[in-house]
Amino acid sequence: MYRLTFVSLVSFVLSASVAAAQEWTVATDANVFVGYNYQQRLFADFSSVESQNWFMVDSSHEAGPGRITLNMMLSLEPVTVGHLVYASDQRVTPGGSPQLFQTGESFQQIPLSNTQHPHDLFMELGASYRVNTASAAYIFEADVVGAPALGPIPFMHRESARNNPEAPLTHHWLDATHISYGVLTGGVETGGLTIEASAFRGEEPDENRYNIEAPKLDSYSARLGWQRGPWSGQVSAGHLHVPEWFEPYDETRITASIGYDGLVRAHPVSALLAWGENRDAVVINGVSDNFLLEWNLAATERTSLYGRGEVVEKEILGLGYHPLGFQHPHVYSHIDALTLGLVRDVVNGLNGRFGFGGDATLYHMSPDLLPFWQGSHSYHVFLRWRPNVSAHHHH
């Protein structure tokens, strides 16, 4: 595996600083939550003090007929998520943030369940080149760590989701490839339409959250995007080579979404409606569909109301290791989740926007889950910081 030392990181930052001094344009963005997470379950309640966060810098400069952009995005979640977690007043190490019915990736060689994994330290590291002509724009991107052309904009960058500290339960049906080790993408934009294709590594990040893993180009995807005024949409599909080590088979992912970022009666509103389908090879019934609706409404200049509704079909009770080539059925459970939350900015100045917030999530579930999770619900209270003026980053 390739490892990036702190010397390399410092060199990258210094290079960006020198470049900025040579008339490069620098854009930054960030989002930080510090809060208390409580997950009520039938037999064991889980609570956590944690911080979901990310920090990003882009540096761009005219080069030849186009413009080159260097991208770097970091997260401190390997040290701020999954460490101060308690179950029935006993400290535990679940491998991430407690979250009812969340799945994806692993911890100590066990598939994560009811837990959202921390993001890797290096969430993005790469470069893109854009050439604008009279009729079209041509885009080329190469990332050591990055996102292929698959799915909607990752949840942490969507305005409809940025006030919510939790990842969607539908994450691994929509945008979980946003941290892929090795990505090559080419695309064309014309008349509000964007056509992109990518080659990338299909495997999810491993349990070491600090390293940069060996890039590969064993998977592929394509996406058709559309934008007109405040409306945008996309349809995409990708073939992922063995995304999870404990389910050693390929997966086809298909997604579609439509979003709105505009005004409703003078109030800024962001919303996304999305569908994702995973088709697992070597599985008797390997097709599962998940749906997401999320929104953020600026009710006043300082108060935002956010929410998320999800219809989820995934393995909960049957999640585990499956031998290579073994023809086995998936045991799917059904979960409906509704989250309602509020954030109130108390400081909005040169040092950014500081706000207090909280949310609650209620669940409806299929009968197989009732003996273990009947009546379960969850809460968050948090302090959120973000820059006063964000440079939105769209993968």
C-alpha positions in Angstrom: 0.0 0.0 0.0 1.1 3.5 -0.7 1.6 5.7 2.4 1.7 9.5 2.4 4.0 10.8 5.2 3.5 14.1 6.9 6.5 15.4 5.1 4.7 14.7 1.8 1.6 16.4 3.1 3.6 19.5 4.2 5.3 19.6 0.8 1.9 19.5 -0.9 0.6 22.4 1.3 3.7 24.4 0.7 3.5 23.8 -3.1 -0.1 25.0 -3.0 1.0 28.1 -1.1 3.7 28.9 -3.6 1.3 28.3 -6.4 -1.1 30.7 -4.8 1.6 33.3 -4.7 2.0 32.8 -8.5 -1.5 34.0 -9.2 -3.3 30.7 -8.6 -6.8 30.9 -7.3 -7.4 29.2 -3.9 -10.8 28.1 -2.7 -11.5 26.5 0.7 -14.5 24.8 2.3 -15.2 22.9 5.5 -17.9 21.5 7.7 -17.5 20.5 11.4 -20.0 19.0 13.9 -19.2 18.5 17.6 -22.0 16.8 19.5 -23.8 14.1 21.4 -25.3 11.1 19.6 -27.9 8.9 21.4 -29.3 5.7 19.8 -32.1 4.1 21.7 -32.4 0.4 21.2 -34.7 -2.3 22.7 -32.0 -4.0 24.8 -29.0 -1.6 24.7 -28.8 2.1 24.3 -25.7 3.6 22.6 -24.4 7.1 23.1 -21.3 8.9 21.8 -19.5 12.2 21.9 -18.1 12.7 18.5 -17.2 15.1 15.6 -18.0 14.6 12.0 -15.8 16.9 9.9 -14.0 17.6 6.7 -11.7 20.3 5.3 -11.0 21.1 1.7 -8.7 23.3 -0.4 -8.7 23.7 -4.2 -6.0 25.6 -6.1 -6.5 26.4 -9.8 -4.5 28.2 -12.5 -4.6 28.8 -16.3 -2.5 26.3 -18.1 -2.3 26.2 -21.9 -5.8 26.2 -23.5 -7.5 25.3 -20.2 -7.4 25.5 -16.4 -5.8 23.0 -14.0 -7.1 22.5 -10.5 -5.4 20.7 -7.6 -7.8 19.2 -5.0 -7.1 18.1 -1.4 -9.7 17.1 1.2 -9.0 15.8 4.7 -11.0 14.5 7.6 -10.1 14.1 11.3 -12.8 11.5 11.9 -10.3 8.7 12.5 -9.5 10.4 15.8 -12.9 12.2 16.4 -15.4 9.4 15.7 -15.8 6.0 17.4 -13.7 6.5 20.5 -16.0 8.0 23.2 -18.8 5.5 22.7 -20.9 4.0 25.5 -23.4 1.1 25.8 -25.3 0.8 29.0 -22.7 3.1 30.7 -19.8 0.9 29.5 -17.2 2.3 27.1 -17.2 0.2 23.8 -15.3 0.4 20.5 -17.8 -0.2 17.7 -15.5 1.1 15.0 -17.4 4.3 14.2 -20.4 6.4 15.0 -23.5 4.5 16.4 -26.3 4.7 13.9 -29.3 2.4 13.8 -29.5 0.3 10.7 -26.4 1.7 9.0 -24.1 -0.8 7.2 -21.0 -0.7 5.0 -17.3 -1.5 5.4 -15.9 -3.4 8.4 -14.1 -3.1 11.8 -11.7 -5.7 13.2 -12.7 -8.0 10.3 -16.4 -7.9 11.2 -18.9 -6.2 8.9 -20.2 -2.9 10.4 -23.8 -2.9 11.5 -25.7 -0.2 13.3 -22.5 1.9 12.9 -21.3 4.5 10.4 -17.6 4.2 9.7 -15.3 7.2 10.1 -14.1 8.7 6.8 -10.4 8.2 5.9 -7.9 11.0 6.7 -7.4 11.6 3.0 -10.8 12.0 1.3 -9.5 13.5 -1.9 -6.1 14.1 -3.5 -5.9 14.7 -7.3 -6.0 17.1 -10.2 -8.4 18.1 -13.0 -8.0 19.9 -16.3 -10.9 21.8 -18.0 -10.9 23.2 -21.5 -13.7 25.6 -22.5 -14.6 26.1 -26.2 -17.4 27.9 -27.9 -19.6 24.8 -28.1 -18.5 22.6 -25.2 -16.2 22.1 -22.2 -13.9 19.1 -21.9 -13.0 17.8 -18.5 -10.2 15.4 -17.5 -9.5 14.3 -13.9 -7.0 12.0 -12.3 -7.2 11.3 -8.5 -5.0 9.2 -6.2 -8.1 9.5 -3.9 -11.4 10.8 -5.4 -14.9 10.1 -6.7 -15.8 8.5 -10.0 -18.7 9.5 -12.2 -21.3 7.5 -10.2 -24.3 8.7 -8.1 -25.4 12.2 -7.0 -23.0 14.7 -5.4 -21.7 13.0 -2.2 -23.9 13.8 0.8 -21.3 15.9 2.7 -21.3 18.4 -0.2 -25.0 18.6 -0.8 -26.7 21.7 0.6 -29.7 19.5 1.3 -27.6 17.4 3.7 -24.9 19.7 5.0 -26.7 20.5 8.3 -27.3 16.8 9.1 -24.4 15.1 11.0 -25.4 11.6 9.9 -24.8 9.8 6.7 -27.9 8.5 4.9 -28.8 4.9 5.3 -28.9 4.8 1.5 -25.2 5.9 1.3 -23.9 2.6 -0.1 -26.6 2.5 -2.8 -25.9 6.1 -4.0 -22.6 7.8 -3.3 -20.3 5.6 -1.2 -17.6 5.6 -4.0 -16.7 9.2 -3.1 -13.5 7.8 -1.5 -12.0 5.6 -4.2 -8.3 4.9 -4.5 -7.4 5.6 -8.1 -9.8 7.4 -10.4 -9.5 8.5 -14.0 -12.5 10.5 -15.4 -13.2 12.2 -18.7 -16.3 14.2 -19.6 -18.0 16.7 -21.9 -20.4 19.5 -21.0 -22.7 21.2 -23.5 -26.0 22.9 -23.3 -26.7 22.0 -19.7 -25.8 18.4 -20.2 -22.7 16.6 -18.9 -21.5 13.1 -20.0 -18.8 11.5 -18.0 -17.1 8.1 -17.7 -14.6 6.8 -15.1 -12.3 4.0 -14.5 -11.5 3.4 -10.7 -10.9 1.0 -7.9 -14.2 -0.6 -6.8 -13.0 -1.8 -3.4 -14.2 0.1 -0.3 -11.5 1.6 1.9 -9.9 -0.8 4.4 -9.9 -0.4 8.2 -6.7 1.6 8.2 -8.1 5.2 8.1 -4.7 6.9 7.8 -3.0 5.4 4.7 -3.5 5.8 1.0 -4.2 2.4 -0.5 -2.9 1.1 -3.8 -4.7 2.7 -6.7 -6.3 0.3 -9.2 -8.5 0.6 -12.3 -10.7 -2.5 -12.0 -14.1 -0.9 -12.2 -15.9 1.5 -14.5 -18.9 3.9 -14.5 -20.8 6.5 -16.6 -23.1 9.3 -15.7 -25.4 11.7 -17.6 -26.0 14.9 -15.8 -28.4 17.8 -16.5 -28.8 21.3 -15.0 -31.2 24.1 -15.7 -31.5 27.0 -13.4 -32.0 25.7 -9.8 -32.9 22.2 -11.1 -30.3 19.4 -11.6 -30.5 15.7 -12.3 -28.4 12.6 -13.1 -28.6 9.0 -14.0 -25.5 6.8 -13.7 -24.4 3.2 -13.5 -21.2 1.5 -12.5 -19.7 -2.0 -12.3 -17.7 -2.4 -9.0 -15.1 -5.1 -8.6 -15.6 -6.7 -5.2 -16.5 -3.6 -3.2 -16.7 -5.4 0.2 -14.1 -8.1 1.1 -16.6 -10.1 3.2 -18.9 -10.4 0.1 -16.3 -11.4 -2.5 -18.3 -10.7 -5.7 -18.8 -7.9 -8.1 -21.7 -5.4 -7.9 -23.6 -3.3 -10.4 -24.9 0.0 -9.1 -27.6 2.1 -10.8 -28.7 5.5 -9.5 -31.0 8.4 -10.5 -31.6 11.7 -8.7 -33.2 15.1 -9.2 -32.3 18.1 -7.0 -33.4 21.7 -6.4 -31.3 24.5 -5.1 -33.3 27.7 -5.3 -36.0 29.8 -3.6 -39.5 29.1 -2.4 -41.3 32.3 -1.5 -38.0 34.1 -0.9 -36.6 31.3 1.3 -33.6 29.3 0.1 -34.5 25.6 -0.3 -32.3 22.7 -1.2 -33.8 19.2 -1.8 -32.8 15.9 -3.4 -34.9 12.9 -4.4 -32.7 9.9 -5.3 -33.0 6.2 -6.1 -30.2 3.6 -5.9 -30.2 -0.1 -6.9 -27.4 -2.6 -6.1 -27.3 -5.8 -8.2 -24.9 -8.3 -6.6 -23.4 -11.1 -8.6 -23.4 -14.7 -7.3 -26.4 -14.0 -5.2 -29.8 -15.7 -5.8 -31.8 -12.6 -5.0 -29.1 -9.9 -5.2 -31.2 -6.9 -6.3 -32.1 -4.3 -3.7 -33.6 -0.8 -4.1 -33.3 2.2 -1.8 -34.9 5.6 -1.9 -33.9 9.0 -0.4 -35.6 12.3 0.1 -33.7 15.0 1.9 -34.1 18.8 2.3 -32.9 22.0 4.0 -35.1 25.1 4.3 -33.7 28.4 5.5 -36.8 29.4 7.4 -35.1 32.7 8.6 -31.7 34.3 8.1 -30.3 32.3 11.0 -32.6 29.3 11.3 -32.6 26.2 9.0 -35.0 23.3 9.1 -33.6 20.0 7.7 -35.0 16.5 7.2 -34.5 13.2 5.6 -36.9 10.4 4.7 -35.6 7.0 3.5 -37.1 3.8 2.3 -34.4 1.1 2.8 -34.0 -2.5 1.8 -30.7 -4.0 3.1 -29.2 -6.9 5.0 -29.2 -6.5 8.8 -29.7 -9.9 10.4 -27.9 -11.8 7.6 -24.9 -9.6 7.3 -21.6 -11.6 7.4 -18.9 -13.3 5.5 -19.8 -15.3 2.4 -17.3 -17.7 0.8 -16.1 -16.9 -2.8 -18.5 -18.2 -5.4 -21.1 -19.5 -2.9 -24.7 -19.2 -4.2 -26.5 -17.8 -1.2 -29.7 -15.8 -0.8 -29.7 -12.3 0.8 -32.0 -11.9 3.8 -33.3 -8.3 3.3 -35.0 -6.3 6.0 -37.2 -3.2 5.3 -36.6 0.1 7.2 -38.4 3.4 6.9 -36.6 6.3 8.6 -37.7 9.9 9.1 -35.3 12.6 10.5 -36.4 16.1 11.4 -33.9 18.7 12.6 -33.1 22.3 13.2 -30.0 24.5 13.3 -29.8 28.0 14.7 -26.8 30.2 13.8 -25.7 32.1 16.9 -22.6 33.7 15.3 -22.2 34.6 11.7 -19.0 36.6 11.1 -15.6 36.6 9.6 -14.6 33.5 11.5 -17.5 31.5 10.1 -21.0 30.4 11.1 -21.4 28.8 14.5 -24.8 27.2 15.1 -26.5 24.9 17.6 -28.7 22.2 16.3 -30.4 18.9 17.0 -32.6 16.3 15.4 -34.6 13.2 16.0 -35.1 10.1 13.9 -38.1 7.6 14.0 -38.2 4.2 12.4 -40.7 1.8 10.9 -39.4 -1.7 10.2 -40.3 -5.1 8.9 -41.4 -7.8 11.4 -38.1 -9.6 11.4 -36.5 -6.6 13.1 -39.1 -6.0 15.8 -37.8 -8.4 18.4 -34.5 -6.4 18.5 -35.4 -2.8 17.5 -39.1 -2.3 18.1 -39.7 1.3 19.3 -36.1 2.4 18.6 -35.3 6.0 17.9 -32.3 8.3 17.9 -31.3 11.9 18.7 -28.4 14.3 18.1 -27.5 17.7 19.7 -24.5 19.5 18.3 -22.5 22.6 17.6 -21.8 23.1 13.9 -19.2 25.3 12.3 -18.7 26.1 8.6 -17.1 29.0 6.7 -19.2 32.1 6.2 -18.8 31.8 2.5 -18.4 28.3 1.2 -16.8 27.3 -2.1 -19.1 24.5 -3.0 -17.3 21.4 -4.3 -19.1 19.2 -6.7 -17.6 15.8 -7.7 
